[in-house]
Amino acid sequence: MSSSSAASKPSPIAEASPVSLCTREPRVPADRLVAEMVPPPRFDSVRFSTYIPDPNQPSQTEAVRVLEDFAGGLGGAHASGAGKTGKRGFLGFGRAKAPKTPAGPRGVYLDGGYGVGKTHLLASLWHATPAEPSLKAFGTFVELTNLVGALGFQQTVQTLSGHRLLCIDEFELDDPGDTVLVSTLLGKLVDAGVALAATSNTLPGKLGEGRFAAVDFLREIQGLSAHFRALRIDGEDYRHRGLPEAPAPYSEEQVTKAAYATEGASLDDFPHLLDHLARVHPSRYGALTDGLKAVCLTDVQPIPDQSTALRLVVLADRLYDREVPVLASGLPFDQLFSEDMLKGGYRKKYFRAISRLTALARDAKGLLTQ
């Protein structure tokens, strides 16, 4: 090899030099938000057949049965139709043709603790629904509200009204504005013939409880609840069922070395990353993680306030959806949130974030052996 060609070849360290999330400020066009309303990579290949019910929890087996039946009912005589032409044929739970004026809930609502497989089942429903991908949408509650922000209310209604199914993961009502917005949006979509499916840690009649004066918005909350048949799914967090304890945090030197040795890894100081998240809208957190193979964090510390904590929850969800392992130094993830936070109205979100970050920390153990 000539000296000139050798000189032009980049060093291995330069090739694997980690990026910093704090330098990324993605801009996400509205059409990308719509196009990405499909199950995320972690749930791209899941099906009802790959869901493993806990034999000690019959509600899990029952949920699969009901959802399979529900998916079958979304086809029927109108399976080849689109938009409003499918208004009456797919809203019941049976496979038979629905009556002209269907009574009762127009969708299913999966309620249960974190880690019982609700998102797996919701994604399986999306995959099992006999319609083209362009006629069914899947997104988190945050992504749905972000879509309204990007498109405007009327354009969002117009865009989603032609869909056969709308799946909403992690349904939460964090403030009165969201309550009125989503209540109105879903009401219009149901009127247009869109079937609904949602997951949450909170029963539909209890949404918003402990977070704002829910009693002042009882009419809107009850209106949301009326759209759904609630299915309770009991069980323990499958991410920890029979698995070893979460790995302890590593040293800063170990995390830094792994970041440089891993192609496509990011490396950030945790407090600086939290500051950066405040400058990036949560609708862009998915784009923030584009192309990442691993996230390496140093100096993990307790979350200082609730606004910061809620932003971290969204980032944890996006990393989990995209199966991005997280290697960290500092405090373990189960010490991120204060005792007051874990007892407050957002406690279920925080426990979900701990569960998911712990699973991603397990996934990251292999980075130290590369």
C-alpha positions, 0 to 999 in steps of 0.5 A: 500500500502506498504511503499516500493511500495509507495517509488517506485512510481514517483511523478506527477511532475517527470512524467510530467517533461518537456523536452528541445528541446535544448538537442535534436540532432536527426539523421534522416536516409534517408529512414525515409525522404522518408517514411515521404513524406506523408501529415502531421498529421494536413492534414491526414484527409482532403479531398476536401469535408472538404474544405469550400470555402469562398462564396465571393471568387469564385476562391476557388470553382473553384480550388476545381473543377479543382483539383478534375478533375485533381485527376481523370485524374491521374487514368484512363487506367493506374491507376493500373500501376506504374512508367513510364508506367503511363507516358501519361495517367494522365497528363491532366486535364480531365478524358479522356485518354491523347494524346500520346504527351500531350502539355502544363503544366504537373501539377498544381500550387496553388498560393495565400496568406497565410491561403487560404487553399492551403495546405488543397487542396494539401493534398486533391489532394494527398488523392484523387489520385487513386494510392497506397501511395507508388506511390505518395509523399508529402513534403515541398520544404525544405523537397524535397531539403533535400531529395536530400541532403540525397540521392544524385541527381541521387538516388532522381530521381530514387526514385521519378521517379516511382511515379504517383504524387509529391506534393510540399508544400510551393514552394520557391526558396531562392538561385540560387543553389536551382533554378538550382537543382529543375529545373533539378530535376522536368524536369527529373521527368516530363520526367519520367511521374510524375505529379506535384502539388505545392503551393506557395505564389508566381507565378511560373514566380516570384519565387526567386524575391527579394531574389537573382539575379533572372534575372541571372537564368531566363531560369531555372525559366521559365523552372519551370513555364512551368511545371505548370498550375497556379491556383490563390486562393484569400481570407483572412487567414482562421486561423483568419477569424471570430476568436478572437484576438490572445492571449497575451503572458503569464507570465514566471511563467504561462508558466513554470507551464503549462509545468510541468503540461502537459505530453509531453511538452517541455520547453525552453528559446527562445534565447537559442532555436534559438541558438540550431536551428543553430546547427540542420539541418532544415531537422531534425526539424520534428524529433526534435518535435517527441512525443511533445504534447506542446511547451512552450517558455519563453522570446520570443524576436525579431529575430536578423537576417534573417538566424535565422528567416528562421530557425524559419519559418521551425520550425513553419511549422513543429509544425503547421503540427503536431498540436503542441500548443505553449505557450509563454511568452515575445513578441507576435508573430506578433512582432518577425520579424523586419519591414525590414524583413516584407518588404523584399524578404522573407516577405511571409514566415514570415507572414505565420510563424506569422499566424501559430504560432498565430493559435498554440498560440490559441490552447495552451490556454487550457494548462493553465486550466489543 
